[in-house]
Amino acid sequence: MNETIRSGVWPTMLTPYTEGGEVDYDALGRLIEWYLDRGVDGLFAVCQSSEMFYLSLEERVKVAEYTVRRAAGRVPVIASGHIADGFEEQIEELNAMAATGIDALVLITNRLAGPEESDETLKKRLERLLERLPRELPLGFYECPYPYKRLITPELLRWCAETGRFAFLKDTCCDLDQLRSRMEAVRDSGLKIYNANTTTLLESLKFGISGYSGVMANFHPELYVWLLRHWKDRREDAQRLMPILTMASWVEKQLYPINAKYYLKLEGVLDSIVGRSKDAGEMNATFRLEVEQVRELSLRLAEEHSL
């Protein structure tokens, strides 16, 4: 069992930029402290929320290294940056990321097979990949929805768990029946599943899901931390909190990750809402008001839960 990959809340980290579009490491440092001050259990750096498809390999490596240094001794850090199409290019970028000091290296399921290719093809490519990655470094999977979402079957997930190499799955199926099947496939193994979907989160915790790793941890991670820590001993409060979290989570469909950066600017964490995957100029007055209202709700809920 891998004890480094803790149960709990793992934000999918943003990448702050200057107004000129360069990575802003001062703001990244403040962002890391903001996550940690809110009690998160780990950090998932260089993922889709980080706009990894819009970062150079050098930038991906530097962001991971910086996050590892800043969080050292406080929480574990995992990272992906797995974006290349070609096999040898993937080997290069994954080994570069593995050398940054991260606690686990996360593979993207859709990088291993195309939409029309079989699970057997994915497994064969994964076997080749495993031979070229450091054996001592735990691995993870992320069902990234871009450029297409590749869901992993329970059978393949069981095989991954049995290799002893995998410790983390960021699950994006958003389906309780599938989540339950996956949980049964890896139960009593070292592979933990983290739900990215708010609506199904509480119900999935009841049958063994290890935590939350999703977009809304860039808005109010403290509420998810509270839920993960108290859903058993304060069941009625947790049940009342869930519909509010679900409704608030609809904001992610607006203009993410720009809207999360706007929220963090309101928090005094970021100076700029510039992004690379979306145009910050599209963050219109209505979108801003919606985010402001989500923040007001978050502050009220945090006060009610003594956070």
N, C-alpha and C positions, 0 to 999 in steps of 0.2 A: 504493500500500500504506500502510495506517495503522500507523505505528510506535508510537503511544501505547498502543494496546491490545496489551499484551504477551502472549506465550504464557506458560502457567504456571497457578498456582493463584489463583482468585478466590473468596474466601468469600462466601456469601450472608449478609450481616450480620444479626445480631439487633438488636432494639431493647430496651435495658434500661429497666426502670421502677422507680420508687420503690415502697415498700409501699402508698402511696396511689394508685398507678396512673398517675402522671405520668412523662413521659420523663425519665430520669436521665442528664443530660449528663456528669456526672463519671464515672459508670460507663461511658458510651459512649466517653469518652476513654481509659479504661483498656482497654476492649475493643479499640479500634483499635490501641493500642500492643501488645497481646497478639498480634493478627494479624501486625503488622509484625515483632515480635521473632521470629516463627516463619518469616519469610522469604517471605510471600505476595507475589504479583506485581501484584495489584490488588485493589480492594474493590468489591463489588457491594452498594450501599446501597439502601434503600427498595425491597425486593423482598418476596416472600411470607414468607420467613424473618423479615423485619423487621415482619411483621404489617401490611403497608401497607394492607390492606382495613379495618383497625381504627384507622388514623391519620387525623386531619383533614388537609386540604390544607396548612394552616399547619404542622402537625407534620411532615409529609413534607418540606416545603421546609426547615424548620429542621434536621432530621436530616441531609439532604443537604449543606446549607451547612456544618454543623459538621464533617462527615466530610471534606469538601474542605479546609477550613482545617487540620484536624488532620493530614491526610496530605500536605499540600502539599510538593512537591519530593521526595517519597519514593516514592509509588506513585500511579498513576492511579486515579480513582474514577468509577464509572458508577452510574446510578440509574434507577429506573423510576417507581413511584408512579402508574402508569397504571391507574386502577381504575374510572373513570366509565363509565356506559352510553351517555349521549348524546354525539354528535359534538362539539358546541360545548363541553361540559364537559370533554371529553378535550383539546381544544385549549387550554383554560385551564390545566388541571393540567400538561400536558406542557410548555407554554411557561414556566410558573412553575418547573418543575424544570430546564428548560434554562438558566434564568437564574442557577442556583446556582453555576455554575463547574465542573460535572461535565465529564468528558472524553468521555462518550458517554451518550446518552439511550436507554433501553431500552423498547421497545414490547411490550405483552402481546398475544400472538396471539389469545387468546379475546375480547379487547375489540373486535376488528375484524369479527367475524362470529359468528353463533350456531351451535349444533351442527348445524342442518339446512341452513345456508347454504353456498353453493359457494365454491371458491377464487376464482372470478371476482368474486364479490361482495366477498370479502376484499380482492382486489387493487384494485378500484375505490375502496373506502373508504381503502385505504392510499395510493393516488395522491392523493386529496383531502387526506389528512393531511399528506403530504410537502410539499404546497404551502403549508402553514400553519406549518411548523416551520423553525427556523434552518438554512439550507443548510450553514453552516460546521461544524455540530456533528455528529459521527458518530453513527449510530444503531445500535441492537441489537434483537434479538428475544429474548423469553423465553417458552417454552412452559409457562406457569404452569398447574398442575393445578387451580386453583380459579378460578372456579366450575366450569369443565370444561376438560379438556385439549384444545387445538387444535394438532395437529402440522402443521408446515409441509411441503409437498411439495418434493422436489428441484427441480421445475420452477419453483415460485414462489421458492424460495431462490436459484436461478440468476438470475432476474429481479431480485431484490433486490440481488444482488452486482453485476449489470451497471449498476444505477443509480449506483453509486459512493458511495452514501449510507450503506451498512451495513458495520459492522466487527465485529460480535459476535453470536453465537447461543448462548444457553444451551439446549442440547439435552436434552430429557427423554424421548426416544423409548425409551431403554433397549433398543435393538435394534441389533446389529452390522451387519446387512444394510442397515437404513435409514441408519445412521451412515455407512456406506461410500458409499451412493448420494448422500447429502448432501455428503460430502467431495468426491466427484468433480464435483458440480455447482458448487462454489465454488473448486476448486483453482486456484491462481495468481491469485486475486482478492484484494481487501483484506478479505474477510469471513472471520473466524476462528470455528471451532466449538469450544465448550467442553462437555465431557460432564458431565452431572450425576449419572451412574450409576457407582458404584464397580465393580461386577462386570465391566462391559465396558471399563473405562478403559484398562487396559494394552493390550489388543488393539486398541483404537481409536487409541491413540498410534502404533501400528505403521503405520497407513495415513494418518496426517497430522493427526489431531485435535490442536488447539492446547493443550488443557489441561483442567483440572477446575474446575467451579463448582458445588458441591453442598453438601448439608447437613453432611456429615461434616467439612468444613473449620471447623465450629464446635466440633468435639471435638478432633481432632488434625491440624491443618493441616500441621504440620511433617513428618508421615509422607507426605503427598501431595506436599509440596514436594520431599522426598527422591526420591520415585518419579519425579516429572517431570524431575528433574535427572540421575538416574542409571539410568534404565531401559535406556539403550543401553550404558553402559560397565560396569554391574554387573547384567547380565541375570539371572543365577541368583539373586542376592539379591532382585531385583525380583519374580521369579517366585515366590519363597518368601513374600514380603511380601503379595502380592495376595490369597491365600485368607483371610489374617487380616484384612485391611482389609474384605473382602467380608462376613465373618462379623460383624465389629464394626459394619458399616453397618446391620445389622438393628435396631440400637437406635433408628434414626430412625422406625421404625414404632410405637414405644412411646407417647410423649406429647410429640412435638416441637411447638414449640420449648422447652417447659418443661424437658424433660430436658437439652437443651443448656445452658440457663441453670443448671441444677443442676451440670452438669460445670464450668462456668465459675465457679460459686460455690466449688466444691472447689479450683479453681485460684487462688482469691483475687482474681478479676477482678470478679465481680458480688457485690453485697450481697443482692440479691433475685431470686427466680425467678418473680415475678409476670408474668403475660402477659395479653393481651386476647383472643386467639383460643382459648385453652385455660385451664382452671381449674387453677391451681397446686396446689390442694388434692387433686387426683387423683394427684399424684406420691407414690404410696404407698411403703411400706418396700421392697417387692420391686423396684419401678422404680428406687428410689434405689440399691439394692444392685447392680442390673445396670449402672447408670451408673458406680458406683464401680469395678466390675470392669473395665469398658471403660477407665477412666482408668488403673488399675493396668497393664493390658496396654499402653496407649499409652506409659506411662513406661518400661516394660521395652523396648519396641521402639525408643524414642528412644535409650535407652542403648546398645542393641546396634548402632545405626546411627550412634553418636557424634554425636547431635544435641543 
